[in-house]
């Protein structure tokens, strides 16, 4: 029952976000940030770890913009519902189970 409520609320929020959000506009600096020159500058300043960190940060930031945020909310909702259901069933096994 609670897992169903978690799914309903989460998916409802995801649907609202999906239809309420505008498509993500192109970043005018995106061309520069995707260039080899920018990557070389970041590597010169911070090394390979800075380049990797920059790529990870851009990827994660992309998950929380526009309509992509709706899909992120939906997947997080499913994950939370399954974790809740798994923990609830492991603490309270069904009647007649061997546990």
PASEBA-1860 file (N, C-alpha, C; in nm, 3 decimals):
! residues 99
1> XXXXXXXX> 0.083/-0.119/0.000/0.000/0.000/0.000/0.087/0.126/0.000 ~ 0.184/0.131/0.091/0.270/0.248/0.099/0.356/0.262/-0.026 ~ 0.403/0.149/-0.079/0.484/0.154/-0.202/0.401/0.209/-0.317 ~ 0.273/0.175/-0.321/0.185/0.227/-0.427/0.166/0.378/-0.411 ~ 0.156/0.426/-0.288/0.143/0.570/-0.264/0.271/0.641/-0.307 ~ 0.387/0.581/-0.274/0.516/0.640/-0.314/0.522/0.651/-0.466 ~ 0.482/0.543/-0.535/0.483/0.546/-0.682/0.386/0.650/-0.738 ~ 0.267/0.656/-0.681/0.166/0.751/-0.732/0.211/0.895/-0.714
9> XXXXXXXX> 0.263/0.928/-0.596/0.306/1.065/-0.571/0.428/1.100/-0.657 ~ 0.524/1.010/-0.663/0.644/1.036/-0.742/0.617/1.049/-0.890 ~ 0.538/0.956/-0.944/0.506/0.963/-1.086/0.417/1.083/-1.117 ~ 0.329/1.117/-1.024/0.248/1.238/-1.043/0.336/1.362/-1.050 ~ 0.432/1.369/-0.962/0.526/1.483/-0.965/0.606/1.483/-1.094 ~ 0.649/1.365/-1.138/0.726/1.357/-1.263/0.644/1.403/-1.383 ~ 0.517/1.365/-1.386/0.430/1.407/-1.497/0.410/1.558/-1.496 ~ 0.390/1.614/-1.377/0.374/1.760/-1.366/0.500/1.831/-1.413
17> XXXXXXXX> 0.615/1.783/-1.369/0.743/1.845/-1.409/0.761/1.832/-1.560 ~ 0.728/1.717/-1.616/0.747/1.695/-1.759/0.667/1.795/-1.842 ~ 0.541/1.812/-1.807/0.457/1.901/-1.887/0.476/2.049/-1.852 ~ 0.525/2.078/-1.733/0.544/2.217/-1.693/0.679/2.273/-1.738 ~ 0.774/2.186/-1.765/0.908/2.235/-1.800/0.919/2.263/-1.949 ~ 0.995/2.363/-1.977/1.023/2.397/-2.115/1.144/2.316/-2.161 ~ 1.156/2.292/-2.289/1.276/2.223/-2.337/1.401/2.301/-2.298 ~ 1.507/2.228/-2.273/1.633/2.292/-2.232/1.688/2.370/-2.351
25> XXXXXXXX> 1.719/2.495/-2.326/1.775/2.579/-2.432/1.923/2.547/-2.448 ~ 1.971/2.569/-2.569/2.113/2.546/-2.593/2.196/2.649/-2.519 ~ 2.301/2.600/-2.457/2.394/2.686/-2.386/2.487/2.752/-2.489 ~ 2.495/2.883/-2.491/2.581/2.948/-2.591/2.729/2.912/-2.574 ~ 2.767/2.872/-2.454/2.907/2.835/-2.431/2.931/2.686/-2.449 ~ 2.828/2.612/-2.487/2.842/2.467/-2.501/2.948/2.429/-2.602 ~ 2.953/2.501/-2.712/3.052/2.472/-2.815/3.193/2.487/-2.758 ~ 3.212/2.591/-2.677/3.343/2.611/-2.615/3.373/2.502/-2.513
33> XXXXXXXX> 3.273/2.467/-2.431/3.295/2.367/-2.327/3.319/2.227/-2.384 ~ 3.272/2.203/-2.505/3.293/2.073/-2.569/3.418/2.070/-2.655 ~ 3.489/2.180/-2.662/3.606/2.186/-2.749/3.728/2.123/-2.683 ~ 3.819/2.082/-2.766/3.945/2.023/-2.718/4.028/2.128/-2.644 ~ 4.017/2.252/-2.687/4.092/2.360/-2.623/4.051/2.378/-2.477 ~ 3.920/2.374/-2.452/3.870/2.387/-2.315/3.917/2.270/-2.230 ~ 3.906/2.150/-2.286/3.949/2.031/-2.212/4.098/2.038/-2.180 ~ 4.177/2.084/-2.274/4.321/2.100/-2.249/4.348/2.204/-2.139
41> XXXXXXXX> 4.272/2.312/-2.140/4.288/2.415/-2.036/4.254/2.360/-1.898 ~ 4.146/2.285/-1.890/4.106/2.226/-1.762/4.211/2.126/-1.716 ~ 4.263/2.047/-1.809/4.366/1.948/-1.774/4.494/2.016/-1.728 ~ 4.530/2.125/-1.792/4.651/2.198/-1.753/4.639/2.254/-1.612 ~ 4.521/2.301/-1.577/4.501/2.360/-1.445/4.487/2.254/-1.336 ~ 4.408/2.149/-1.364/4.377/2.054/-1.257/4.414/1.910/-1.283 ~ 4.466/1.880/-1.400/4.503/1.742/-1.430/4.387/1.661/-1.484 ~ 4.414/1.532/-1.502/4.313/1.441/-1.557/4.192/1.430/-1.464
49> XXXXXXXX> 4.215/1.440/-1.334/4.104/1.432/-1.239/4.008/1.548/-1.258 ~ 4.058/1.665/-1.289/3.972/1.781/-1.311/3.888/1.763/-1.436 ~ 3.946/1.703/-1.539/3.870/1.677/-1.662/3.759/1.577/-1.633 ~ 3.792/1.470/-1.561/3.692/1.369/-1.525/3.584/1.430/-1.437 ~ 3.624/1.509/-1.338/3.528/1.574/-1.249/3.437/1.669/-1.323 ~ 3.491/1.740/-1.419/3.411/1.832/-1.500/3.307/1.756/-1.582 ~ 3.346/1.644/-1.641/3.252/1.564/-1.719/3.142/1.505/-1.632 ~ 3.179/1.457/-1.513/3.080/1.402/-1.421/2.983/1.511/-1.376
57> XXXXXXXX> 3.036/1.628/-1.344/2.951/1.739/-1.298/2.853/1.782/-1.407 ~ 2.899/1.787/-1.532/2.811/1.825/-1.642/2.702/1.719/-1.665 ~ 2.739/1.592/-1.652/2.643/1.484/-1.670/2.535/1.488/-1.562 ~ 2.577/1.505/-1.437/2.482/1.511/-1.326/2.394/1.635/-1.336 ~ 2.453/1.747/-1.373/2.374/1.870/-1.388/2.269/1.853/-1.499 ~ 2.302/1.777/-1.602/2.207/1.753/-1.710/2.085/1.673/-1.666 ~ 2.099/1.594/-1.559/1.987/1.516/-1.510/1.882/1.600/-1.438 ~ 1.917/1.721/-1.402/1.827/1.805/-1.323/1.783/1.929/-1.398
65> XXXXXXXX> 1.772/1.917/-1.531/1.728/2.029/-1.613/1.614/1.986/-1.703 ~ 1.512/2.069/-1.710/1.403/2.050/-1.806/1.331/1.918/-1.793 ~ 1.299/1.860/-1.907/1.220/1.737/-1.908/1.301/1.617/-1.860 ~ 1.430/1.624/-1.864/1.514/1.516/-1.812/1.492/1.501/-1.662 ~ 1.462/1.610/-1.594/1.433/1.605/-1.450/1.313/1.514/-1.423 ~ 1.213/1.516/-1.510/1.096/1.431/-1.491/1.134/1.283/-1.495 ~ 1.220/1.245/-1.587/1.265/1.106/-1.594/1.350/1.070/-1.472 ~ 1.430/1.164/-1.425/1.509/1.140/-1.304/1.418/1.118/-1.185
73> XXXXXXXX> 1.316/1.199/-1.171/1.220/1.183/-1.060/1.149/1.048/-1.070 ~ 1.108/1.009/-1.190/1.038/0.882/-1.208/1.128/0.764/-1.170 ~ 1.253/0.765/-1.212/1.344/0.655/-1.181/1.378/0.651/-1.032 ~ 1.396/0.767/-0.972/1.422/0.771/-0.827/1.300/0.721/-0.750 ~ 1.181/0.753/-0.799/1.058/0.706/-0.734/1.048/0.554/-0.738 ~ 1.076/0.496/-0.853/1.071/0.350/-0.866/1.175/0.286/-0.773 ~ 1.293/0.343/-0.768/1.398/0.290/-0.682/1.358/0.296/-0.535 ~ 1.306/0.410/-0.491/1.264/0.425/-0.351/1.151/0.328/-0.319
81> XXXXXXXX> 1.055/0.311/-0.410/0.943/0.220/-0.386/0.991/0.076/-0.374 ~ 1.083/0.034/-0.462/1.135/-0.103/-0.455/1.217/-0.125/-0.329 ~ 1.298/-0.027/-0.290/1.376/-0.041/-0.167/1.283/-0.049/-0.047 ~ 1.182/0.034/-0.044/1.085/0.029/0.065/1.016/-0.108/0.069 ~ 0.971/-0.155/-0.047/0.901/-0.282/-0.054/0.992/-0.397/-0.009 ~ 1.117/-0.396/-0.054/1.211/-0.501/-0.017/1.236/-0.501/0.134 ~ 1.259/-0.383/0.190/1.285/-0.376/0.334/1.161/-0.413/0.415 ~ 1.044/-0.375/0.367/0.920/-0.407/0.438/0.894/-0.558/0.436
89> XXXXXXXX> 0.913/-0.621/0.320/0.890/-0.765/0.308/0.995/-0.842/0.389 ~ 1.119/-0.795/0.393/1.220/-0.867/0.469/1.196/-0.857/0.620 ~ 1.135/-0.748/0.667/1.104/-0.734/0.809/0.974/-0.805/0.846 ~ 0.878/-0.809/0.754/0.747/-0.869/0.779/0.718/-0.971/0.669 ~ 0.773/-1.092/0.682/0.749/-1.192/0.574/0.602/-1.230/0.568 ~ 0.556/-1.268/0.450/0.416/-1.308/0.434/0.384/-1.432/0.518 ~ 0.258/-1.450/0.552/0.214/-1.565/0.630/0.246/-1.694/0.553 ~ 0.293/-1.792/0.623/0.321/-1.922/0.563/0.454/-1.931/0.492
97> XXX> 0.538/-1.830/0.501/0.668/-1.836/0.436/0.763/-1.917/0.525 ~ 0.870/-1.965/0.467/0.965/-2.049/0.539/1.059/-1.969/0.628 ~ 1.061/-1.843/0.617/1.154/-1.761/0.693/1.121/-1.755/0.838
END
